[in-house]
């Protein structure tokens, strides 16, 4: 399969590197940074899942899109591949042209992801503090919190707004619902995994910023995020959407997004 893919893709103008195992792949990636990785699951010593997880934990490889190419054709196999950061999944045997089409889309993904990474390295450009204080007062009023409870969250900063939940003895979902009401945005209690657009944002970026790209029934792209007060994040999402139209946003709690992003939930996520 390695020989077939290398010969076929090289004839189509791609520069192809191959590795016969996860360990060999890691060694190759120390020397070169490809635009896309085709990754099998069943490999000696280190399987593809383990390798993909390792790549996601390394800053220098986390934004390289991974397409799984495997003979495993089951929902659990695909779900695990996507939760670990895979952007697509091809079942063997496959149509070569279909794979090439996915590679072409992958190259566009690489450019978009690199731009997002550069955005993340920039200093914040827009203040979000005033909106946060207004939201906090709105939340206090909604919950009818006495003054002594309000003082418990006096030091909480905008980027950590959900840390208010345990301090106030409330559920994160209540904060998310209040945010949605305050900003006049729709609230999402659940997300169907089939809605997720894996190629729009890198998995590492999604985990860091707690955001997921989805495709609505209308075919339009939208973003589900936990903190729409983060104006720098909204700037990056606007560029990632490659559209001049206003962003379509939904608000969800961290507990809703965490399982989809492979983030362990905390006990506080399950407060009644």
N, C-alpha and C positions, 0 to 999 in steps of 0.2 A: 504494500500500500504506500509506504514511504517513497519507493522508487517510482511508482506510477504517478503519484501526485507531483513529485519533483519534476519529472520529465514533462508531464502535461502542462504544469503551470509555467515552467521555464519556456516552453514553446510559445506561450501566450505573453511572454515579456516580463514575467515576475522574476525577482531575484529570490531564490528559495534556499533556506537552510533547513536541515533535517536533524532530528535527534531520535535515537531508538529507545530512550528511557527518560524518566523524569530527571534523574541526576544529570544525564548528558544535556538535557534541555537547559537546566539551571547553569551549567558550565557555559553553554553556548550564549546564554543571555548575559553573561558577564562580559562577553566580548562584543555583542551586537544587540541593538534594540530594534526589533522588527516593527512594522506597522500593524501587523495582525498575526495572531497565533492560531493555528489549527491544532487542536488538542484531542487525542484519543483518551478514553477513560481507562481501558484495560492495558496497563503497561507494567513491566517488571519492576519490583521493589517499591516504587512510588507511583501510585495511580494518578490519573488526570485530575481527580478531585483534589487530592493533596497538593499537587503542583499548582493548580489554579488558586487555591487558598493561600499558598506561599507567595505567589505573584501579587495577590491583592494586598498583602501585608507590607510589601516593599514599595516605597514611594516611586522608585525609578521604573517599576514595571506595572504599577497599579492602573495606569491609563493606557495599557496596550490591550485592545479588544481581543477577546478569546472566543473562537467558534469551536464548540465541541463537535467532533466527528467520531461517532461511535456506533457499534452494532447493537447497543442497548436501546431498545425502543419501548420505554415504559414511562408513565407519568412521574413516578418517584425519581427515576434516573434524570429526567429532564429538569424536574423541579430543583433537585439538588445542584445540578449544573448551573442553573440560573441564579440560585441563592448564593452561590460562591462567586458570582461575577461574570459568568458567560453571557455573551450578547446574542448568541444564536446556537442552534443545535441541528446537526445534520446526521441523519440515520443512514448507515451503510446497509446495503449498497445504495449509491446515490447517483444522480445525474450530474455529470461534470459541469455542464453549462450552468446548472442551478447553483452549484458551489461557487463558480466563478462570479456569478451575479452577487452572491452574498459577500464575496471578497471585495468586489467593487464598492458595495455599500459600506463595508468595513473600513475602507480607506477614507471615506467621507467621515465616518465616525471618528477615526484617529485624529483628523484635523480639528474636528469640533472639540474633542476631549482635551487636546493639547492647549487649545484656547482657554478652556475652562481651568486647566491647571495653572496657566499664566495669570488668569484672573485671581485665583486663590493666593498667588504670591504677591499680589499688589496690596498696598496699604488701603484701608477703608476710605472711601471717597465721600460717603453720604452719611449724615447723622441719622440715627434711628431712635435716639434717646427720648425726644419729646413725645413721640407717638407711644412709646412704652409707658411713660408716666401717665399719660391720658388713659391708656388701656388699664393700667393698674387701678386707677381710681374707679373706672367703670366696673372692673371685677369686684372691687370692695363693695360697691353699691349693689351689684347683682347678688352677691352672697350675704349682704347685710352684716358685714364683719365689724365687730366692735374695735375701737381704736387700739386696744392692747394687742389684738391679733395682727392688725395692720403693721405694727412696729416690728413684728417678727421677720418681715420680708423687706425691711428698709434697705438692706445691703445687696439684695438680689439685682443682678444686672440684666439688660435686655437679652443677651445671648443665652442666659441661663434661666429664662423665665419659668420653665417647668419645675425648677427646684423649689418654687413657691408651694407646690402641691403638698408635699409632706409637712412643710412648716405650718401650713394652714389647715392640715387635716382633711384635704379634699383629694379627689381623683384628678389625674392629669387630663382626663376627658372633659372635666368641667372647665378647665382652663382653655382647652381647644375649642369647646363649644362657645365660650364667652368671646374668644378671639374672632371666631367666625361671625358672631352677632355684631361685635364691635366694628369689624371691617366690612360688614355686609357681604360676606363670602359664604358659599355653601360648605356645609360640614359633612365629612365622610366618616361614618363609623366603621365601614368595611371597604376593602378593595379586592376585586376579583383579580387573581394573578394573571388571567388572560388579557386584562386591560393594559398591563404594564408594557411600556416601550423600552426594551433593554438597551437599545442602541443610542438613545438620546443622551444619557448621562452615565459616566463611569460608576461602577458599583461602589468604589471607595469614596467617591464624591457624594453619592447618595447617603452612605452611612455617616459621613462627617457632617453633612448638612441636614440630614433627615428629610429627604425629598425623593419623590418617585415621579417619573414621567409616565403618563397613561394616554391611551387613545380612547376618546369618547365614542359613543355609538354613532355620532354624526361623522366620525372620521377625523375630527379635529384633535390635535394634541393638547394636553393640559398637564398641570403639575399639582401633585398633592404634597403639601409640606406642613411642617409643624409650627414654623415661625415666620409668617408673612410680614412681620415687622422688620425683618432683616433686609434692608434696602439694597445692600451690596449683593446678597444672594439673588434678589429679584433682577438686578442688572445682569448678572451672569446668566440667569435662566432666559432672559430676553434675547441675549446673544445666542444661547444654545438652541432656542426655538427657530432661529433663522427666519423670523417673521417680524414685520413692522406692526402687526396687530397687537392689541393689548393682550397680556398674558391671561390665560384661563386658569384660575387657581381654585383649589379646594384646600380646606383645613382639616387636618387629622391629628390625633394625639400620637405621641411617640409609641405608645403601646400598640397602636394600629399598624404603624410602619415597621416596627422592630422585627416581627416574625418574617416579613417579606424581604428584609435586608439581611437576615441571618444574624441579628443582634439579640443576645439573650435578654429576656424580659426580667425586670426586677420585681421583688415582692410588692413594691409600691404601685406597680402597674395594675395590680389586681385588686385594689381597694374597692369595696362596694360603692 
